[in-house]
Amino acid sequence: MIRNFNDNLSSQVLWVAETADVRRKMIAERFPSVSVTTELSDVLHDERVDAVVVATPTSTHAGIVTSALEAGKHVFVEKPIAHTLDDSLALCHLADDKQLVLMVGHVFLFNPAFRAAKAYIDRGDLGDVKYISMTRTNLGPVRGDVNAAWDLASHDISIANYWLNEMPEIVTATGGSWLNEGVEDVVFATLTYPGEILVHIEASWLNPRKRRLVAAIGSERMLTIDDMDLTEPIRIYDKGIVGVEAEFTDTFAGFRSQIREGEVRIPHVTGGEPLKSECDEFLRRIAGDGSDLSDGWDGASIVSVLDAIDRSMAKGGEATPVQPVQ
């Protein structure tokens, strides 16, 4: 993050506020032109500072972002925007009142593969999207202040909202806490979007394999993304079920006759560094250009879904409405 802003011709990193001695030493050695401090106030009182980047534990976001906005600084905050919906909405209103940029770091919205997939969906190449399956697992890193949904599934919720241009209406979720009591290491969530579109998410930091897999199933075609495949992440399958007739499903031949087999396309995806693209977008917005993708209100909408996931898990997987964000 420091490198991306420091190497950009339109920005310069002046300060890093860091409480950990080891990190302060590392930053001072790698970026000798950057002043390092333990006090956020040193940063906020410097009139040369136009914007602040917040990359701290989720539980600290609301307080730090509030202080930065009240000091008149634009803010880029890593996801999720805050740990409660009330705090998230308060930050959005504060940024609007002060006419400051508030952007949230949902980095997959700047990933070329996921942006290409949205273009396919928006053009109708998949037909009507029926459901999306999303898997995000790894062995660690384990968080203490948020569960696996807030840490991992927040990425997938941001992608689903981006692709479908909607928020889900209903959430059902279950999870398990084995490492830290009361903090779910594994979360399984199903989100119901308008039009009966289902999105199922598996989020785990207690899995031996690192997987970032997404499948979008449409009425005409199917699309998959393997984000661990850096050269050919997207595949589009021109296949589907052509009919469901009970009298033909009793035999294998009858079953096979229902499947439409077509080609598998592997479209070229132009490479890029999503984090750099995200940082560049933040600078464009400060300059009065750019889009509103992943702004504070988008961030708050994702927190609203995460809040519904927590409430559903607390009720043993009960279907739970998602509070609209206004």
C-alpha positions in Angstrom: 0.0 0.0 0.0 2.8 2.5 0.9 4.6 1.6 -2.3 1.5 2.2 -4.5 0.9 5.7 -3.2 4.6 6.6 -2.9 5.4 5.6 -6.5 2.4 7.4 -7.9 3.4 10.8 -9.5 0.2 12.4 -8.1 0.8 11.5 -4.5 3.5 11.3 -1.8 3.4 9.4 1.5 4.3 11.8 4.3 3.6 9.8 7.4 3.0 6.2 8.7 1.4 5.9 12.2 2.3 2.4 13.5 2.3 1.2 17.1 4.4 -2.0 16.6 8.1 -1.4 17.0 9.1 -4.1 14.5 6.9 -2.6 11.8 8.0 1.0 12.4 11.6 -0.1 12.0 10.9 -2.0 8.8 9.0 1.0 7.3 11.7 3.4 8.3 14.4 1.3 6.6 12.4 0.6 3.4 10.9 4.1 3.0 13.5 6.6 4.5 11.6 9.6 3.1 8.5 8.7 5.2 8.1 10.0 8.7 7.1 7.3 11.2 5.2 7.9 14.4 3.2 6.1 17.0 0.6 8.9 17.2 -2.3 9.3 14.8 -2.6 12.9 15.9 0.8 13.7 14.3 -0.7 12.7 10.9 -4.1 14.5 11.4 -2.5 17.8 12.6 -0.3 18.0 9.5 -1.9 20.5 7.1 0.1 19.0 4.2 -1.9 15.7 4.6 -4.9 15.6 2.2 -5.8 11.9 2.7 -5.4 9.0 5.1 -5.3 5.3 4.5 -6.6 3.1 7.3 -5.2 -0.5 7.4 -5.8 -1.5 11.0 -7.9 -4.2 12.8 -11.6 -3.9 11.9 -12.6 -3.0 15.5 -10.5 0.2 15.3 -11.9 1.4 11.9 -14.8 3.5 13.2 -12.7 5.6 15.6 -9.8 6.2 13.3 -12.0 7.0 10.2 -14.1 9.4 12.3 -11.1 11.3 13.5 -9.6 11.5 10.0 -12.9 12.8 8.5 -13.4 15.3 11.3 -9.8 16.5 10.6 -10.9 17.2 7.0 -9.0 14.3 5.4 -10.2 12.0 2.6 -10.2 8.4 3.7 -9.4 5.0 2.2 -10.2 2.3 4.7 -9.6 -1.4 4.3 -12.6 -3.7 4.3 -14.9 -3.9 6.1 -15.7 -0.2 6.7 -16.6 -0.7 10.3 -17.6 -3.5 12.8 -21.2 -2.4 13.2 -23.9 -1.1 10.8 -24.6 1.9 12.9 -20.9 2.9 12.8 -20.8 2.3 9.0 -23.8 4.5 8.4 -22.4 7.2 10.7 -19.1 7.3 8.7 -21.0 7.6 5.4 -23.1 10.5 6.6 -20.1 12.2 8.1 -18.2 11.9 4.8 -21.1 13.3 2.9 -21.6 16.2 5.3 -18.0 17.2 5.0 -17.9 16.5 1.2 -14.9 14.2 1.6 -14.1 11.0 -0.3 -14.7 7.8 1.7 -13.6 4.7 -0.1 -13.5 1.1 1.1 -10.9 -1.4 0.1 -12.9 -4.2 -1.5 -10.0 -5.1 -3.8 -11.7 -7.8 -5.8 -13.8 -5.2 -7.5 -10.6 -4.0 -9.1 -9.5 -7.5 -10.2 -9.5 -7.8 -14.0 -11.0 -11.3 -13.9 -14.0 -10.2 -11.8 -14.5 -7.1 -13.9 -14.5 -9.1 -17.1 -17.0 -11.5 -15.6 -19.3 -8.6 -14.7 -19.2 -7.5 -18.4 -20.2 -11.0 -19.5 -23.1 -10.9 -17.0 -24.2 -7.4 -17.9 -24.2 -8.3 -21.6 -26.4 -11.3 -20.9 -23.8 -13.8 -22.2 -24.8 -16.2 -19.4 -28.5 -15.6 -19.8 -30.4 -15.2 -16.5 -28.2 -15.8 -13.6 -29.7 -18.5 -11.4 -27.1 -18.9 -8.6 -23.5 -18.2 -7.7 -21.3 -20.5 -5.6 -18.3 -18.9 -3.9 -15.5 -20.7 -1.9 -12.8 -18.8 0.0 -10.6 -21.0 2.3 -7.1 -21.1 3.7 -5.2 -22.2 6.8 -5.1 -18.9 8.6 -4.5 -16.1 9.2 -6.8 -16.3 12.2 -8.5 -13.1 13.4 -9.5 -12.3 16.9 -11.8 -9.3 16.5 -13.9 -10.6 13.6 -15.1 -13.9 12.3 -14.4 -15.6 9.0 -17.5 -14.0 7.4 -16.3 -10.4 8.1 -12.7 -11.3 7.2 -13.2 -13.5 4.1 -16.9 -13.5 3.0 -16.9 -9.7 2.8 -14.9 -10.1 -0.4 -17.5 -12.5 -1.9 -20.5 -10.3 -0.8 -18.9 -7.3 -2.5 -18.4 -9.3 -5.7 -22.0 -10.6 -5.7 -23.5 -7.2 -5.1 -21.2 -5.8 -7.8 -22.2 -8.5 -10.4 -25.9 -8.4 -9.6 -26.3 -4.6 -8.9 -28.4 -5.5 -5.9 -28.2 -6.3 -2.2 -29.5 -9.6 -0.9 -32.9 -9.6 0.8 -32.6 -12.7 3.1 -29.6 -14.5 4.6 -29.3 -17.9 6.2 -26.0 -18.8 7.8 -24.3 -21.3 10.1 -20.8 -21.4 11.5 -18.4 -23.1 13.9 -16.0 -21.7 16.5 -13.1 -24.1 17.4 -10.1 -21.8 17.8 -11.6 -18.8 19.6 -14.9 -19.1 21.5 -17.5 -16.9 19.9 -15.5 -16.2 16.8 -16.6 -18.4 13.9 -13.6 -19.9 12.0 -15.9 -21.3 9.3 -19.1 -19.8 7.9 -21.6 -21.2 5.4 -24.0 -18.5 4.2 -26.7 -18.5 1.6 -27.9 -15.1 0.4 -31.2 -14.7 -1.5 -31.2 -11.8 -4.0 -34.1 -10.2 -5.9 -35.4 -12.5 -8.6 -34.8 -15.6 -6.5 -31.0 -15.6 -7.3 -29.1 -17.6 -4.7 -25.5 -17.0 -3.7 -23.8 -19.6 -1.5 -20.6 -18.7 0.3 -18.1 -20.9 2.1 -15.6 -18.9 4.2 -12.9 -20.7 6.3 -9.5 -20.0 7.8 -9.4 -23.6 9.0 -8.8 -25.4 5.8 -5.6 -27.0 4.5 -6.1 -25.7 0.9 -6.1 -22.1 -0.2 -9.0 -21.8 -2.6 -10.7 -18.8 -4.3 -13.3 -20.3 -6.5 -16.4 -18.8 -8.0 -19.1 -20.3 -10.3 -21.9 -18.2 -11.8 -24.6 -20.4 -13.3 -26.8 -18.9 -16.0 -29.8 -20.1 -18.1 -27.6 -20.1 -21.2 -24.0 -20.5 -20.1 -21.9 -21.0 -16.9 -18.8 -19.1 -15.8 -16.1 -20.0 -13.4 -13.2 -18.1 -11.9 -10.2 -19.6 -10.2 -8.4 -16.6 -8.7 -5.4 -18.8 -7.9 -4.9 -19.4 -11.6 -2.9 -16.2 -12.6 -2.8 -16.9 -16.3 -6.2 -18.3 -17.2 -8.6 -17.5 -14.3 -11.9 -17.5 -16.3 -13.7 -20.3 -18.1 -17.0 -20.0 -19.8 -19.0 -23.3 -20.4 -21.5 -23.3 -23.2 -23.5 -26.1 -21.7 -26.7 -26.7 -19.6 -29.8 -28.8 -19.1 -32.1 -28.7 -22.1 -35.2 -30.2 -20.4 -36.4 -32.1 -17.4 -38.8 -34.8 -18.4 -39.4 -37.5 -15.7 -39.9 -40.4 -18.2 -36.4 -39.9 -19.6 -34.5 -39.7 -16.3 -34.7 -43.4 -15.4 -31.9 -44.4 -17.8 -28.4 -43.1 -18.2 -29.0 -42.5 -21.9 -32.1 -40.5 -21.1 -30.1 -38.5 -18.6 -27.3 -37.8 -21.1 -29.9 -36.6 -23.7 -30.9 -33.8 -21.4 -27.4 -32.2 -21.3 -26.4 -29.7 -23.9 -22.7 -29.9 -24.4 -20.8 -26.9 -26.0 -17.4 -25.5 -26.1 -15.4 -24.2 -23.2 -13.9 -20.8 -23.8 -10.9 -19.4 -21.9 -11.0 -15.7 -22.5 -7.9 -13.6 -22.3 -7.8 -11.5 -19.2 -5.4 -8.5 -19.2 -3.2 -8.7 -16.2 -2.9 -6.0 -13.6 -2.3 -5.3 -9.9 -5.7 -4.9 -8.3 -4.4 -3.1 -5.2 -2.6 -0.5 -7.4 -5.7 0.0 -9.5 -7.7 0.6 -6.3 -5.2 3.1 -5.0 -5.1 4.9 -8.3 -8.9 5.1 -8.2 -8.8 6.7 -4.8 -6.5 9.4 -6.0 -8.7 10.1 -9.0 -11.7 10.6 -6.8 -9.8 13.1 -4.6 -9.0 14.9 -7.8 -12.8 15.0 -8.7 -12.7 12.2 -11.2 -13.4 8.4 -11.0 -16.4 6.4 -10.1 -18.3 5.7 -6.9 -17.4 2.0 -7.0 -16.8 0.7 -3.4 -17.6 4.0 -1.8 -18.6 4.3 1.8 -22.3 3.4 1.1 -21.2 0.3 -0.8 -19.1 -0.6 2.2 -22.1 -0.1 4.5 -24.3 -2.3 2.4 -21.8 -5.1 2.8 -21.7 -4.6 6.6 -25.5 -4.8 6.5 -25.2 -8.3 5.0 -22.5 -9.3 7.4 -24.7 -8.2 10.3 -27.5 -10.3 8.9 -25.1 -13.3 8.7 -24.2 -12.8 12.4 -27.8 -12.6 13.4 -28.7 -15.7 11.4 -25.9 -17.7 13.0 -27.0 -16.5 16.5 -30.5 -17.9 15.8 -29.2 -21.3 14.6 -29.4 -20.6 10.8 -32.8 -18.8 10.8 -33.7 -16.9 7.7 -32.9 -13.3 8.5 -33.8 -10.1 6.5 -31.0 -7.8 5.4 -31.5 -4.2 6.5 -31.6 -1.9 3.5 -28.9 0.9 3.5 -30.1 4.4 2.8 
